[in-house]
Amino acid sequence: MLKLKDVHTYYGNIHALKGINIEVSEGEIISLIGANGAGKSTTLMTTSGIVPAKQGSIEFKGQDITHLPPDEIVKLGICQVPEGRRIFPYLTVAENLDMGAFLRNDKTQIKEDIDYVYGLFPILANRKNQVGGTLSGGEQQMLAISRALMSRPKVLLLDEPSLGLAPIIIKQIFSIIKKINEEHNTTIFIVEQNANLALKAANRGYVMENGAITMTDTGENLLTNEDVKKAYLGI
Ligand code: ATP
């Protein structure tokens, strides 16, 4: 469904992605793990067109999307939940969700999708008139995921969904991520520093070091791989 082929990305002189290859099949949950600064966020931002690839190609359902602008990529069905959530702090929960549907004009289905996300995260329904900036970190993450769902994505790109959240909230968010994947066959690509959590949730995983992919396998096999255990699981 999504193919990154020999992708190179630069920030000025910094060579952040050094020829990475990643394939994501429809309906899969894929996790990309790695240390700080390995290039995980850059991988997502290059996929969603926010940071341009300098070399290589990105294909979505057979279409070359390498040089498409971010809004066109969202329209095709790839939506990113950025690191640090980046919800609109001065807009209410309901208005944030409306913003997630800004490329759509199918009002009836939009209403259905709002009900669906409020069903996934009932706390957001209780807070629908509250401005985003006053929500807790966990609620903001729920809102960021919900806002992305309002674009009806085929692929959801999640950048560090666990960042800064309490373990119980992280567990809740990961179980909802699985539910979204199962109920809508939404393909999910997660970038995480919390390798244990990310690999447990994933069908397959990729390990990234210094801008390159160094390992790929099933989530299960990576969890028991000695190098991964030592470097990323603290075992
Ligand atoms: P983290 O888990 O800490 O977010 P990461 O694996 O997501 O790290 P990236 O944020 O993709 O890593 O960064 C990859 C490299 O690119 C790092 O060396 C980083 O310093 C550099 N980099 C990232 N964003 C920029 C930018 N806007 N300008 C210059 N360099 C950048």
Residues whose N, C-alpha, C, O or C-beta is under 5 A from the ligand:
A	BS01	ATP	Y11 I14 A16 A35 N36 G37 A38 G39 K40 S41 T42
